[in-house]
Amino acid sequence: MARVYILVNVMPGKDRTIRDALRKIKGVAAADVITGHYDIAAVLESDNMGGIFDNILKKVRAIKGITRTETFVAVE
């Protein structure tokens, strides 16, 4: 199982709407509004890393209102 953590910044007032959109994407295991420098933290899972980068992240980045993402690949 491949796993990636992403931190997301969004336009003001869009945090819950974007969180809900993330939760609807197959492969997004969790998405939560958080405090701090980022607005949302999400966990993406797939059978392999290609599935995450070729499918899931493309859908995440297509969501309107996301201004920045930072991606962290789990190594163990």
N, C-alpha and C positions, 0 to 999 in steps of 0.2 A: 504494500500500500504506500503510495506516494502522498505526502502531505506538504502543504504550503500555507503559511500564515501571511495575511496581507493586512496592512494598516491603510486606512482610507481617509482622505480629507474630502469634504463635500461643501457645496454652496450653503450659505447660512439658511437654516430652517428646513433643510432637505434630509437631515440625518435619519429620521424614522422611515420616510418614504424610500430612501435608498437601501436602508437595512432590510425592509420588507421585500424589495426587488431582489436583493442578494439572496435572501432565504428561499426564493422561488427557483433559483438556478440549480439544476441537478449537479451535484458535486460540491456544493457549498454546504459543509457539515454544520457550520454555525456562523452567525453574524450578529454582533451586538454593538449598540451605541456605547461608547466609552468616554471617560474623561481624559484630559491631557492634551497633548499636541495633535492627536488624531481624533477623528470623530467616530470611526467604526473599526472594529477588529473582526476579521473573518478567518475561518479555517476552510481550506479547500482540500478535497481528497479525491483520488482517482487510483485506478489500478497501476498506473505508471505516470511518470513525470510528463510524458508527451501528452497524455490526456488532460493534464492540468493546463499546460501552456498552449496547446492547440485548440482546446475547446472552452474550458471554464474561464480562463483569464480573458479571452476575447469577449465573452459575454459580459463579464464584469466591467471591462473597460468601455463597453458600448453604452453603459448606463449614463444617461444625461444627468448632470449635476455633480458627478465625481470630478474633483479638481486635481487630485494627486493620489497615487498609490505607492506603497513601498512593500516589496515582496521578500519574504524570508523562507527559504527552503529548509525543511526539516532534514537533518542528515542521519538521525538515528531514531 
